[in-house]
Amino acid sequence: MKKLFSLVVLTAISFGIAGSSFAQGYGCMGNNSPACQDARKAFAEHHGGAYPEQYYNNWYAGNQGRWYQQNNAWRWEGVNGDRYERGDHGWEWRHHHDHDHDHDRH
């Protein structure tokens, strides 16, 4: 019984950490499956009670996300993980799926 309880707790903790990004990603947009509902709840727990659609409540260049300021610089964080920020070559998109850190320049 202890092993089963430990497994359930470990799974819940893992899902809570991963669920945050799962909830904000397009996999859960418009999806009310139990997994997505749990992921949105986990996201809200880690973002001051704000659910993804409340936290990422702005639009820029056709993308849902939010503007925020970090180290005196403004950045755009998209609900899909993309960022738009000032880089070495001016404003640049940094796509979350680019593992080699190549950037689209705009």
matplotlib code that plots the C-alpha trace (Angstrom):
import matplotlib.pyplot as plt

x = [0.0, 2.9, 4.4, 1.1, 0.6, 4.2, 3.7, 0.5, 2.2, 5.2, 3.0, 0.9, 4.1, 5.5, 2.2, 2.0, 5.4, 4.9, 1.2, 2.0, 3.6, 1.1, -1.8, -0.5, 0.4, -1.9, -2.6, -5.1, -6.5, -10.2, -9.7, -11.7, -10.3, -9.6, -5.8, -6.2, -8.4, -5.8, -3.0, -4.9, -5.4, -1.7, -0.8, -3.1, -1.5, 1.9, 0.8, -1.1, -4.4, -4.5, -5.4, -3.6, -6.3, -6.1, -2.3, -1.7, -4.5, -3.0, -2.4, 0.6, 1.3, -1.6, -0.2, -1.8, 0.6, 1.7, 4.1, 6.4, 9.4, 12.6, 15.9, 14.5, 13.7, 10.3, 9.7, 6.7, 6.0, 3.6, 1.2, 3.1, 6.5, 7.7, 9.3, 9.9, 12.6, 15.5, 18.6, 22.0, 20.3, 17.3, 13.9, 14.0, 11.5, 12.9, 10.9, 10.5, 11.1, 14.4, 16.9, 20.0, 19.0, 18.7, 16.4, 14.1, 15.0, 12.3]
y = [0.0, 2.4, 1.7, 2.5, 5.7, 6.8, 6.1, 8.2, 11.1, 11.0, 11.0, 13.9, 15.9, 15.2, 16.1, 19.3, 20.4, 19.2, 20.1, 23.8, 23.8, 21.2, 23.5, 26.5, 24.6, 24.2, 20.6, 21.8, 24.8, 24.2, 20.7, 19.9, 16.4, 15.5, 15.7, 19.2, 20.3, 19.0, 20.7, 24.0, 23.7, 23.0, 26.0, 28.2, 26.9, 28.0, 31.4, 33.1, 31.5, 32.7, 30.1, 30.1, 32.0, 34.7, 34.8, 34.9, 37.4, 39.6, 39.3, 40.3, 39.5, 37.1, 35.2, 34.9, 35.6, 38.4, 41.3, 41.4, 43.4, 41.7, 43.5, 46.8, 45.2, 44.3, 40.8, 38.9, 35.4, 33.5, 30.9, 28.4, 29.2, 31.5, 34.8, 38.1, 40.2, 42.6, 40.7, 41.4, 42.2, 44.2, 42.6, 38.8, 35.9, 33.0, 30.0, 27.4, 24.5, 25.8, 23.6, 25.1, 28.7, 30.0, 33.0, 34.5, 38.2, 40.8]
z = [0.0, 0.8, -2.7, -4.4, -2.3, -3.1, -6.8, -6.8, -5.0, -7.3, -10.3, -9.0, -8.3, -11.7, -13.4, -11.5, -12.8, -16.4, -16.3, -16.1, -19.6, -20.9, -19.9, -21.6, -24.8, -27.7, -26.7, -24.1, -25.8, -26.1, -24.7, -21.5, -20.9, -17.3, -18.0, -19.4, -16.5, -14.0, -16.0, -15.9, -12.2, -11.7, -13.8, -11.7, -8.5, -9.8, -11.2, -8.3, -9.1, -12.8, -15.3, -18.7, -20.5, -17.7, -17.5, -21.2, -21.9, -24.6, -28.3, -30.4, -34.1, -34.0, -31.0, -27.6, -24.7, -22.4, -22.2, -19.1, -18.0, -16.9, -16.1, -17.5, -20.8, -22.2, -23.6, -25.2, -23.9, -26.1, -24.8, -27.1, -25.5, -28.2, -27.1, -28.8, -27.3, -28.1, -29.0, -30.6, -33.9, -32.7, -31.9, -32.5, -32.2, -30.2, -30.9, -28.1, -30.5, -31.8, -29.9, -31.6, -30.7, -34.2, -34.3, -36.9, -37.2, -37.7]

ax = plt.figure().add_subplot(projection="3d")
ax.plot(x, y, z, "-o")
ax.set_aspect("equal")
plt.show()
